[in-house]
């Protein structure tokens, strides 16, 4: 039996190699890959740039002007050498920009959490429809979700808002009025851009509100925990 199997395999391998995938199937596969890549939300906040990237964006045109016809790779190498030659003092402005841009990204990401969930849900629903869960498991899962939701105490203190969130809550309606029909994601993007454009003095009132709200949350949480302990001991 073993030699026969081996022999058949030997005969079939050359035949299988000659079988090519139909062009329609190949195109369909390529189309599916493109669709997967296209699913990225264009309104998602952009990650913060590094100190080097701020430097590179500022100096790139200078390098090209000084070296006409230079290739993309050579531009990158030249920028890398220039960056390497900077002192700590010379790098400081770019480091500061990177820190500010990281904060901008974190604030925008916090505001974008809700639309991200919606977008992912929109993409995943067609896939989930094809997966049938056994009824018993589905009911059990639904019951567990309800139990988890029921565990959250509505009287628990709400977490403090960030400075950006105070700004966003104040400016959101203005953005919608100025841009009728704008999507939720685009509202968040515009708010992020406006926040990024504020100087330290303009951000001051929102930072103060955030500090006060953090204190409010900590005080309420301490009182809430003390009350819960009293109830348990009673």
C-alpha positions as CSV (number, residue, x, y, z in Angstrom):
1,X,0.0,0.0,0.0
2,X,2.7,2.4,0.9
3,X,4.7,2.1,-2.4
4,X,1.4,2.5,-4.4
5,X,0.6,5.7,-2.5
6,X,4.1,7.0,-3.1
7,X,3.9,6.2,-6.8
8,X,0.5,7.9,-7.2
9,X,1.9,11.0,-5.5
10,X,4.9,11.0,-7.9
11,X,2.6,10.9,-10.9
12,X,0.2,13.5,-9.6
13,X,2.6,16.2,-8.5
14,X,3.7,17.1,-12.1
15,X,0.1,17.3,-13.1
16,X,-0.9,19.5,-10.2
17,X,1.9,21.9,-11.0
18,X,0.3,22.5,-14.4
19,X,-3.1,23.5,-13.0
20,X,-3.2,27.3,-12.9
21,X,-5.8,29.3,-10.9
22,X,-8.5,30.7,-13.2
23,X,-7.9,34.4,-13.9
24,X,-11.3,35.4,-12.4
25,X,-10.5,33.7,-9.1
26,X,-7.1,35.4,-9.1
27,X,-8.6,38.8,-9.7
28,X,-11.2,38.1,-7.0
29,X,-8.5,37.3,-4.5
30,X,-6.6,40.5,-5.4
31,X,-9.9,42.5,-5.1
32,X,-10.5,41.0,-1.6
33,X,-7.0,42.0,-0.5
34,X,-7.6,45.6,-1.7
35,X,-10.9,45.7,0.1
36,X,-9.2,44.6,3.3
37,X,-6.7,47.4,2.9
38,X,-9.5,49.9,2.1
39,X,-11.2,49.3,5.4
40,X,-9.0,51.7,7.4
41,X,-11.0,54.7,8.6
42,X,-9.7,57.9,6.9
43,X,-11.0,59.9,9.9
44,X,-8.9,58.0,12.4
45,X,-6.4,60.2,14.3
46,X,-2.9,60.1,13.0
47,X,-0.2,58.9,15.3
48,X,2.2,61.4,16.7
49,X,5.4,62.1,14.9
50,X,8.8,61.5,16.4
51,X,11.4,64.3,17.0
52,X,13.4,63.0,14.0
53,X,10.3,63.1,11.7
54,X,9.6,66.8,12.7
55,X,13.3,67.5,11.9
56,X,13.1,65.6,8.6
57,X,9.9,67.3,7.4
58,X,11.5,70.6,8.1
59,X,14.8,69.9,6.4
60,X,13.8,67.6,3.5
61,X,13.3,70.4,0.9
62,X,16.6,72.0,1.9
63,X,18.4,68.7,1.2
64,X,16.7,68.4,-2.2
65,X,17.5,72.0,-3.1
66,X,21.2,71.5,-2.2
67,X,21.4,68.1,-4.1
68,X,19.3,68.3,-7.3
69,X,18.3,64.9,-8.6
70,X,19.1,63.1,-5.4
71,X,17.2,59.9,-4.9
72,X,14.6,59.3,-2.1
73,X,17.0,56.9,-0.3
74,X,19.9,59.4,-0.5
75,X,17.6,62.1,1.0
76,X,16.8,59.8,3.9
77,X,20.5,59.0,4.5
78,X,21.5,62.7,4.3
79,X,18.7,63.6,6.8
80,X,19.9,60.8,9.1
81,X,23.4,62.1,9.1
82,X,22.3,65.7,9.8
83,X,20.1,64.5,12.7
84,X,23.0,62.5,14.1
85,X,25.2,65.6,14.0
86,X,22.8,67.7,16.1
87,X,23.6,68.5,19.8
88,X,21.0,67.9,22.5
89,X,20.2,71.6,22.6
90,X,19.6,71.6,18.8
91,X,17.3,68.6,19.1
92,X,15.3,70.1,22.0
93,X,12.7,72.0,19.8
94,X,11.9,68.8,17.9
95,X,11.7,66.7,21.1
96,X,9.2,69.3,22.4
97,X,7.1,69.1,19.3
98,X,7.1,65.3,19.5
99,X,5.9,65.4,23.1
100,X,3.1,67.8,22.2
101,X,2.1,65.7,19.1
102,X,2.0,62.5,21.3
103,X,-0.4,64.3,23.6
104,X,-2.5,65.5,20.7
105,X,-2.8,61.9,19.4
106,X,-3.8,60.5,22.8
107,X,-6.5,63.2,23.2
108,X,-7.8,62.6,19.7
109,X,-7.8,58.8,20.2
110,X,-9.8,59.2,23.4
111,X,-12.4,61.2,21.5
112,X,-12.3,58.8,18.6
113,X,-13.0,55.7,20.7
114,X,-16.8,55.8,20.0
115,X,-16.6,56.2,16.2
116,X,-13.9,53.5,16.1
117,X,-16.2,51.0,17.7
118,X,-19.0,52.0,15.2
119,X,-16.7,51.6,12.3
120,X,-15.4,48.2,13.3
121,X,-18.9,47.1,14.0
122,X,-19.9,48.1,10.5
123,X,-17.1,46.1,9.0
124,X,-17.6,43.0,11.2
125,X,-21.3,42.6,10.9
126,X,-21.3,41.1,7.3
127,X,-18.7,38.6,8.6
128,X,-20.5,37.8,11.8
129,X,-23.8,37.1,9.9
130,X,-22.1,34.1,8.2
131,X,-21.1,32.6,11.6
132,X,-24.0,30.9,13.3
133,X,-23.7,30.4,17.0
134,X,-25.7,27.5,18.7
135,X,-28.9,28.9,20.2
136,X,-28.0,27.7,23.8
137,X,-24.6,29.3,23.6
138,X,-26.0,32.5,22.2
139,X,-28.6,32.8,25.0
140,X,-26.0,32.0,27.6
141,X,-23.7,34.7,26.1
142,X,-26.5,37.2,26.1
143,X,-27.3,36.4,29.7
144,X,-23.7,36.9,30.7
145,X,-23.5,40.2,29.0
146,X,-26.6,41.4,30.7
147,X,-25.2,40.3,34.1
148,X,-21.9,42.2,33.4
149,X,-23.8,45.4,32.4
150,X,-26.0,45.1,35.5
151,X,-22.9,45.0,37.8
152,X,-22.0,48.6,37.0
153,X,-23.4,50.9,39.7
154,X,-25.1,53.9,38.2
155,X,-24.3,55.8,41.4
156,X,-20.6,55.3,41.0
157,X,-18.7,58.6,40.5
158,X,-17.8,59.5,36.9
159,X,-14.1,59.8,36.0
160,X,-12.7,63.2,35.5
161,X,-12.5,64.7,32.0
162,X,-9.2,65.6,30.3
163,X,-8.5,69.2,29.3
164,X,-9.1,68.2,25.7
165,X,-12.5,66.7,26.5
166,X,-13.6,70.0,28.2
167,X,-12.5,71.9,25.1
168,X,-14.3,69.4,22.8
169,X,-17.6,69.5,24.7
170,X,-17.5,73.3,24.5
171,X,-16.7,73.5,20.8
172,X,-18.5,70.5,19.3
173,X,-21.8,72.3,18.5
174,X,-19.8,75.2,16.9
175,X,-18.0,72.8,14.6
176,X,-21.4,71.2,13.6
177,X,-23.0,74.5,12.9
178,X,-20.0,75.7,10.8
179,X,-19.9,72.3,8.9
180,X,-23.5,71.1,8.3
181,X,-23.8,67.4,7.6
182,X,-20.3,66.6,8.9
183,X,-19.8,63.1,10.2
184,X,-19.0,62.2,13.9
185,X,-15.4,61.2,12.9
186,X,-14.8,64.4,11.0
187,X,-16.1,66.5,14.0
188,X,-13.5,64.7,16.2
189,X,-10.8,65.4,13.6
190,X,-11.6,69.1,13.4
191,X,-11.7,69.4,17.2
192,X,-8.3,67.8,17.4
193,X,-6.9,70.2,14.8
194,X,-8.3,73.2,16.7
195,X,-7.0,71.9,20.0
196,X,-3.6,71.4,18.5
197,X,-3.6,75.0,17.3
198,X,-4.1,76.4,20.8
199,X,-1.2,77.9,22.7
200,X,-0.4,77.2,26.4
201,X,-2.3,80.3,27.5
202,X,-5.4,79.3,25.5
203,X,-5.3,75.8,26.9
204,X,-4.9,77.1,30.5
205,X,-8.7,77.3,31.4
206,X,-9.3,73.8,30.1
207,X,-6.3,72.4,32.0
208,X,-7.6,74.1,35.2
209,X,-11.0,72.5,34.7
210,X,-9.3,69.1,34.2
211,X,-7.4,69.4,37.4
212,X,-10.5,70.4,39.3
213,X,-12.5,67.6,37.8
214,X,-9.8,65.1,38.7
215,X,-10.0,66.3,42.3
216,X,-13.8,66.0,42.3
217,X,-13.6,62.4,41.0
218,X,-11.0,61.4,43.7
219,X,-13.1,63.0,46.5
220,X,-16.3,61.3,45.2
221,X,-14.6,58.0,44.8
222,X,-13.2,58.1,48.4
223,X,-16.7,58.9,49.7
224,X,-18.3,56.2,47.5
225,X,-15.8,53.5,48.7
226,X,-16.3,54.5,52.3
227,X,-20.0,54.2,52.0
228,X,-19.7,50.8,50.3
229,X,-17.5,49.5,53.2
230,X,-20.1,50.7,55.7
231,X,-22.9,48.9,53.9
232,X,-20.8,45.6,53.9
233,X,-20.0,45.8,57.6
234,X,-23.7,46.6,58.5
